[in-house]
Amino acid sequence: MKISLTKLGLLVVLFAIVLFGDKVVAHFKFRAICEEYAHTVVYEQVYLPDDYFMPAGTEPATTRYWNFEGLGYLLSEKLELDYPEKHSRVLIVSDWGPIIRMERSYVRRLDDEVMSETVRFTNNKGWFERLFSFGNSVDRCIADYDGKLLYGSNDVSMELTSRTFCRSDGRCLHAPSGSTNSQ
């Protein structure tokens, strides 16, 4: 039995669509979702007193801290008492990929006011990609504070922390919009 080249070609194309089609569709949906919904906002910058920090050059006894280069170590255990970091609403927004929405925010415990938040997305690139990468191949996007999309960014916590909290003397790792950093 002979198979014509046309039928063989159609089978190859069909096979490729089945294997890679969800990855391609997920990629385009992921880019569109990121452009429309990814955001990072600091509603209120918080100036922390010196007891939230250890001096630069001092090694902290605890393993839970943020290293603010040149500003010292921000002690995360103390920070979490007054400004807990909330990880909320991991939500599948598209079955293609699937594409997942994740939110993270800092909340002032005193009045439950949101200080800052970020919404980012993860694209798992389709079933075929997940199968052969054991789920380790993903794309990520997050919007920076100027609205520019960053792809592949992992360190959302440090970025959000460094934009939200400063020392009480006004020194910040990242200067607030419209001001200069006195670091």
PyMOL commands that set and color helices and strands:
alter all, ss='L'
color gray80, all
select helices_A, chain A and resi 5-37+50-52+76-82+127-133+156-164
alter helices_A, ss='H'
color red, helices_A
select strands_A, chain A and resi 39-42+46-48+53-54+65-68+72-75+85-94+99-108+113-123+139-143+149-151+165-167
alter strands_A, ss='S'
color yellow, strands_A
deselect
rebuild
show_as cartoon
